[in-house]
Each structure stands twice: as C-alpha cells, then as structure tokens.
Amino acid sequence: MGSDSLTQLQCVLAGKCSGCSWIDIPYWRQAEQKKSALRSQWLLAHQHQDPTTCELPPVEFCAIAPGGLRDRADLSIQRTNGRSALGLFATDAHHIVDMRDCAQMSASLQDLLQAFRAVDIPVERGSVRLRVSPRGEFGVWLDLANVDVKRLLDERNTLDALRAFSAVEIGQRRKTLIEHDGRLKLGEPQLKPWFETYLGDNAVPAEIWTTIGGFTQPGFTANRALIQAARGMWKDLSAGRAAEFGAGSGNFTLPLAADGFEVDAYELDALACEGLRRGLEATDLHGVLNTALRERVTIHQGDFQRSQKQARLEGLRLLFVDPPRSGLKEFLNPLIALNPADRPEHIVYVSCFAESFCLDAARLNALGYRATRVMLVDQFPQSPHFEIVSRFDRISRGRI
C-alpha cells in the first residue's frame, strides 16, 4: 500500500495524547520524514568512511494502515483526587490522558479496553498491558508496587472481576494469577500461544508461545508485513546454515526454518527460549508444514552481547539479527575475529532504533559488507517510530 493512499487518522484525543504525536502531519509527509531521519543517522554514522563504499541504497517504505494495528497496548494507571485515569501521558507529560478508546487499537483490543475500564483498579499508579491472542482470548498484565499486589490479592474482588474475562499476570516476573485452596496466589509464569508468526509464501500462521507480558511485535497485521519484508531479504538465497541473534520466542526463527535454513538461534531470556521450543513443537504437532522445524533449529541461551560467551558465526550462508535498541555491541566480536572469507555471506538486520542500526551498519561496512536493500516497515503510524528491515552482502575482505 502506498503512503499517498492512506487517509488521515481521526481521533478525539488528537493533540492531547502523546501516543500519536504526528497525527496532524499528512501521512505521505510522515513517510518522507521517517526516510529522511534514517538518511541523516546513516550519514552521521558513516561520516569517516569512504562514501563510495557505504552509500545508503534507495529507502523503500512499507505503509500498512493509518491505524488499528495494535493487538497489544501498554498503558498507565494514575489516580488523582479519587479519580482514576487509564491511558498514555499527555503531550505535556504532566498527567495521564484518560483513554476511552484508541484509533491505534484493533476492534478486539478495543473490546478488551472497554472490559478493563469497567473494573476499578484501586491503586495510585501502575502499568498495564492489554493483549488479545490470535484466538481472541484476552490477557491482562499488571505491573504494580508490591504493596498494591498484596492488597489486591487479599481483597480479591478486583482481581476476580478481571479473571472473569481475561487471563491475568502480575509483577515484573510476569507471574500468573491462580487460585489455590480458596485463595488467590501468584504462580510461575505460564507460556501460551499469545501471538503468531507466518510461514512461507502463503503466510501460514504459526503459534508464538509467550507470556502476556512477554515481548512480541504490537499486532498481527503489522507483523505479517514485517515477516514478509524480512523474507524478501533472504528469499533469493539458497538455504544453508544460518545464525540468528535476538531470536526471542521465534517470530523470525520459524519462518527462517520453514524456508529451509538450519538455524542456530541465540537468545538471552530463558523463558523466551522455552517459548521458542514450544512454538517449534506446536508447528510440528499441528502439521503446519510437512517438515519438522525443530530438527532445523538449535537454541543457544545466554548473553551473546558479551565477549565471554560468543556465537559461532563462521561459514554461514546467512546471519539474521534483531537486537534490542542498544544494537549488536560485542555480538560482532567473533565476526571481526574471523578470516574475511569465513564471514557470513549475507546479513539481514531488523531494527527498531535508527541510531544503533546505522552505527552497526558502519561497523559492518568496515568488515567488507555493503547495504543492498533497506526498507522501513511503518507499524507505528502517526509517530516518529519505525521498523527497519535491511540486507547486507559481503563483497570485499574488509578490515576494522
């Protein structure tokens, strides 16, 4: 969908809520400003390199929809003078804008928002994640102070009201709310298929096992576009060995394996690694494909941004990276140590933060890689944020 074909988003909170800070900017101009922001960061990161070897290719832009893309939302709770507000901070950042509906939410997430708003949450402040699963199930994650958690468990009426329509997780460890011997308690985190990824040319859905509070992309429609953009970067490559940094619960791992790659998946979070295992098992169990994907994936758990624990990157057909906002950091150390001919032939890099992406691109350039495709996937319309999907090809020996 072209950026000039999207209509302007209408919202009663426009100009008040900080979530859509660009809502008054015509969408075609939003697209140009996002591409311009990436170009500026690229020039800054590569200013000391030979401009003939580090040119940014034409920036492609994938526009999806002006809004309605979220099946997961993170909101704040604030009580002032006995009245509660649920929403995002105002543009002046001084208070929470009470959000009765949101133009960025899918219809199902809007339904969950209304159900949640009908329950009074008697806390002064806190955070909540609302999530809808691919099957339409509702999930609520409450991140509250310990004293508030204890009070709600003892009082139980509020939590029982939430349990009537949703699964509930509480606290930074995402513990599951359970009932035991007539009392509400916090059990261990429980993985369930709260999200989905997409396999092959027909975008066949496959389960992503995570917690309500676990990291996923914000919505199904946008994620389908993101997966298609990533597959477009590797589809013309013959399958072989691949390594993936930042595998999470398998959003890209499963599509890579489905396209024939033998994947070494590197991930820090142990619960995400277990979710990846569950997703691989579910794909095989439900017969999504004829081939058992778990036979193509080896999971490595640990902090591979630190030099003490390094990934095995020699002789790869493809290196796929989807790092946190901080970028690749020391994950590139084993790549630097390799003989140039032993380095991965191709790198596909997905990023949500232009600054660290461009700094890493400059490091890759020094190693003999050139950016051959760059696409912005606009899963955050009406804001300055965007996702970057790119490909780098090894074309020279390079040095750093």
Stockholm file with secondary structure:
# STOCKHOLM 1.0

chainA/1-400         MGSDSLTQLQCVLAGKCSGCSWIDIPYWRQAEQKKSALRSQWLLAHQHQDPTTCELPPVEFCAIAPGGLRDRADLSIQRTNGRSALGLFATDAHHIVDMRDCAQMSASLQDLLQAFRAVDIPVERGSVRLRVSPRGEFGVWLDLANVDVKRLLDERNTLDALRAFSAVEIGQRRKTLIEHDGRLKLGEPQLKPWFETYLGDNAVPAEIWTTIGGFTQPGFTANRALIQAARGMWKDLSAGRAAEFGAGSGNFTLPLAADGFEVDAYELDALACEGLRRGLEATDLHGVLNTALRERVTIHQGDFQRSQKQARLEGLRLLFVDPPRSGLKEFLNPLIALNPADRPEHIVYVSCFAESFCLDAARLNALGYRATRVMLVDQFPQSPHFEIVSRFDRISRGRI
#=GR chainA/1-400 SS CCGGGCCCCCCTTTTTBGGGTTTTSCHHHHHHHHHHHHHHHHHHHTTTSCTTTSCCCCEEEEECCSSCCBSEEEEEEEEETTEEEEEEEBTTSSSEEECSCCTTBCHHHHHHHHHHHTSCCCCSEEEEEEEECTTCCEEEEEECCHHHHHHHHHHCHHHHHHHTTSEEEETTTTEEEEEETTEEEEECCCCEEEEEEEETTTTEEEEEEECTTSCCCSCHHHHHHHHHHHHHHHTTSCCCEEEEESCTTSTTHHHHHHTTCEEEEEESCHHHHHHHHHHHHHHHHTTSSSSCGGGGEEEEESCTTSTTSCCCCTTCSEEEECCCTTCCGGGGHHHHHSCGGGSCSEEEEEESCHHHHHHHHHHHHHTTEEEEEEEEEESSTTSSCCEEEEEEEECSCCCC
#=GC SS_cons         CCGGGCCCCCCTTTTTBGGGTTTTSCHHHHHHHHHHHHHHHHHHHTTTSCTTTSCCCCEEEEECCSSCCBSEEEEEEEEETTEEEEEEEBTTSSSEEECSCCTTBCHHHHHHHHHHHTSCCCCSEEEEEEEECTTCCEEEEEECCHHHHHHHHHHCHHHHHHHTTSEEEETTTTEEEEEETTEEEEECCCCEEEEEEEETTTTEEEEEEECTTSCCCSCHHHHHHHHHHHHHHHTTSCCCEEEEESCTTSTTHHHHHHTTCEEEEEESCHHHHHHHHHHHHHHHHTTSSSSCGGGGEEEEESCTTSTTSCCCCTTCSEEEECCCTTCCGGGGHHHHHSCGGGSCSEEEEEESCHHHHHHHHHHHHHTTEEEEEEEEEESSTTSSCCEEEEEEEECSCCCC
//
